């Protein structure tokens, strides 16, 4: 067990697939749940990005699974060249037609933003490797390339915001937004996510085992307030849901006509930088306790007293190569002022 790489024990679980007829029944049930709900919130983890070439953590080819076998994780693309999957685009489509009210993500790969998903409807709890933030005024910059640092550290660039009436620029230091293990979740994103979950009458989780706290507790808020919880994941979870399914999320949306990506999605980043596990984050698949055998489980998630270990999502293990160097390009595709949403 590579405990030197991971502060908490790593449990690797086999994937479970529902039979086709069972999957079809659950899809119909999910569709009815969505139709009958007025405030739907989605929660996403590493599993939805595997189709984009970025491995998860505890799947058959996951980062920690491979490390457990003494093998190097396999990345099929670089982070800059990764493109949103059908699932990312389906979520964007649901948002555009007013079904999806808010999206909470544990992922740091930036694929939701690159799909064109509006940032004021999105909470990225563990950061975004393409985003840097001014420590002075809070303005955020969305870059075309990985910003090149992790752990809320300075990136070496300065804020370009100019004050009113042509006065001097802010010139505050920019830092990355990727959390390390000891870092607390960003106040703005956590507050928005918490508010959304309290309003929701249906929370749907995709590709996350809900083991990391406090992120994993958020969908349970909806359930505890009388709403419904749906879990879609290839590994069993310990939580009792209104509906749970073991399937690949791409199979759920294979017949869904995806929304058209925003134009900035097509901007190719510099080639050659690997989708590095140290920057990928361990936001969703880390298990801090082993669940029982498959099937529904007693809801074991507690309240705010649970340990906050695992809030840092930047270090998925000391894989070879170290943290990538500074980004090769820094053109800003989008900016956000502090706590305000999209510009």
N, C-alpha and C positions, 0 to 999 in steps of 0.2 A: 504494500500500500504506500503510494508516494506521498506520505504525510508531510515531507519536507517541502513539497510543492503546493500542497493545499492545506490551509489551516484547519479544515474540517475533514472528517473521514469521507471518502468517496465511495458511493455505492452505485454500481452499474447494474441496471435492470434490463432484462430482455424486452424486446418490443412485442407488443400484442396487437393483432389485427382482428377487427370484427369481421365475421363472415359477411359476404355481400348482401344477403337478405336482411341481416341484422343492421348493417350499415344503412341500407335504404330506409328501413323503418325509423332509425334514429334521425336520419336527414329530414324525413317528413315531420317528425316530432319537433325537431329544431326549427324548421320553417314555421310551424304553427306557433311555437313559443315566441319567435321573432314577430310574427304577425300580430300576436295578441299583446305585445309589450309596447309601452310608450316611450321608454328611456333605456336604450340598449348601450351597454359599455363593453368594449372588447379589451382583453388583456393578452399581450403576446410575449413569447419567450423565444429562445434560440431555435426551437424546432421549425419555425416558419421560414428561417433563412437557409435551411439546408438545401432547398431547391435552387438557391442562388449561388451555391458553391461554397458556402461557409458552414463548416461542421458544427454540430451541437456539442454537448459535453458528455452525456451518458448514453447516447445511441451506439449502435454497433461500430460506427466509425468516428465516434465522438472524441473530442480532445482528451478527456480523462480516460476513456476506454482504451485508446491507443497508448497513452502513457503507461497505463496499468500493464499493458503487454510489452512494454519496453520499446514501443514503436513511435515514430514521429507522426503527429497529426497530419492529415492530408487536406490541403486547401485547394480547391479547384479553380480559384480565381484570386485576384488581389481585392482588397476592400474597395479601391477606386473603380475597378472594373466590374464589380458585382452589380447586378441589376435586380430590381424588385421582382419578386416571384408572383405567380398568379394570386397567391394569398394576399400579398401586399396590395395588389391592384384591386382585388375583390373588396378589401376593406375600404379602399379609397372610393370604390363605386358605391358601397353601402353608405358611406358618409355623404357623398354628393346627392343621393336621393333622400337624405334625411333620416335614414334608419339608424345608423351608427351615430350616437351623440358624442361619444368621447372615446379616445384610445389611450390605453396605458401600456407602455412597453418597457421591458427590462433590457432590451437589446441596445447595444452601442454602435451597431453597424451603420446607422444612418439611413437604412433602406426605406423607412416610412417617409422621411422627409424627401428623399430622392424620388419617391413615387409621386410626389406632389401633394401629400397629405398636409392639410393646413396645420401649422404649428400651434395655433391657439386652441385646437381640438386634440392636442397630443401632449402627453406627459412622458418624457424620457427619463425614467427614474435613475438610471445609472450613467447618464451622460450620452454624448454623441461624439464619436471620434473625428467628425468633420466640423465640429463647432468649437469656437473659442470665445471667451467672455471677458469683458473688461472688469477688473477688480474694483475699479473706481466708480464707474457709472452704470455698470451692469449690462451694457449693450452686448449683444451676441452677434457673431459673424459665422455664417455657414459657408465653409470653403469647399472647393472642388476636390481637394486632396486631404488626406489624413493630416491633422495638425502637427503630429510628430512628438507629442509628449503625453503623459498620463499621470493621474494622481493629483489633478488640480494644480499643476505646476506651470510656471511661466513658459510661454512659447517663444519669447524673444521678440515679439511684435508689440506695437503700441496702438491704443485706440485712436481712431481717426475722427471721432465725433467733434464737431466744432460747436462752441457755445453760441448763444444768440448774438445777433448784430456783429458778426464777424470777429468776435473775441477769440482768444487763443483756444486751440484744440484741447480736448480732455487729456490726451497723452497718457492715459492710465495703462498699466501693464495688462496684456492679454494672457489668459491662462486656458488650458484645456478644460473640458467639462467631465472627463472620465474619472469616476470615483475609484479610490483605492480602498483597501479593506477597512481602514479606520474612519473613513469619511461618512458623514451623515448624508442622507438623501437630500437633494436640493429642495429648499422650502417651497418654492413656487410650484414645482412639478408635483411634489407630494401633497400639497394643499389642494391643487386642482384635481388630482386623482382621487383623493379622499372625498371631496365634494361630489364628484361625479358618481362614485360608488354609492354614496348615500342617497343620491337622487334615483339611481338605477332601479328598475324593477326586473332587469335581466342582465347578468354579467356572464360573458362568454370568454373562456380562457383557451388559447391556442398555443401549443408547443411549450408549455411550462408545467413543471411538477409542483409549483407553488411551495417549494421548500425553503426558499430564501426569505428571510424576514427583514424588514416589515413588508416588502413588496408582495409576498405571497399572502399576506393577511387581507389585502385590499379587496379582492373579489368576495371574500367571506363577509365583508361588511354588508354587501347587498343581500346575501342570504340571511344574515342575522336580523336584518330589518324587514324581513318578510318577502324579499324578492327571490328570484330563482338563479341558480348557478349551473352553468354548463361547462364541462371540462372535456377538451379534445386534446389527447396526448397519447403518444405511442408507448409510454411507460405508465404503469399504474400509479395513482396518487393515493394519499391517505384520506382524502376528503370525500364526504358524501355530497353528491350533486343531484340536481333535479334530472340531469341527463349527462351521461358520460360516454365517450366513445374512444376506442383505440383505433386510430386510422391516421393515414398521412393526410395533412390538411390540404395538400394539392388535390387529392381525390375528392374533397368536398367541393372544390370550386372548379373542377375540370370542365364543367359545362357552363360556367358563369362567364359571360362576356366581360373581360376585364376593362376597367377604365383606361383611358389613354394616359400614359405617364406625362408629367409636366416636362416641358422642353429641357429644363436643366438636367433631367435624368439622363439625357442622351449625351451630355458632355463627358467625354472620356477623360478619366484621370490619368496621371502618369503611370505607365506600365512598370511592372517589376517589383512593387512592394507587396510582400506576401500578406495575406489576411492573418495577421499574427495573433496567436492565442493570448499573448499578454495584453493586447489591446482589444481583443474580442470580448472579454468579460465573461464572468461566470454567473451571469445574472439569473439563470432560470433552472439549470439542471442540478445544481449542487444539493445533495441530500444531507440534512443535518441529523437525520435519523432514518432507519430503514423502515419503510412501510411494510405492512403484512402482505400476504399473498394477494393476488389480483382481486378485483371486485371492489365493491363499495367499502369504505372504511368509516369508522367513527371520526367525526370532525375533531381533530386534535389541535387545531390552531387556537392559540390563546390571544390575549389582547396585547396592549402595548408593553406589558412586562417581559415579553419574550426577548431573548438576546438579539442584539442587532449585528452580531457577527455575520459577515457576508454582505454588508452594505457596500463594501468595496467591490467593484465588478471589473476592475481593470486587469488584475493579475489572475489569469487563468492557469498559471503555472510558469515556472522558469524554463520555457522552451528555448531551444537553440536560437541564437541570433540576436537576442536582446530586443529592446524597444526600437522600432524603426526610427531613422533619423528624421530631421526636419522635413516637412512637406516640400515637394519640389515646386508646387504652385500654390498661390495664396489668393487667387481672385475670389472675391466674395460673391456667392450666388444669391445670398439672402441675408438680411440683418434682422435682429429683433432687439427692441429696446427693453432692457431689464425684464420686468414682470409683465410687460405688455405682450400681446400675442404676436401674430404675424404682422409685418409692417403695413 
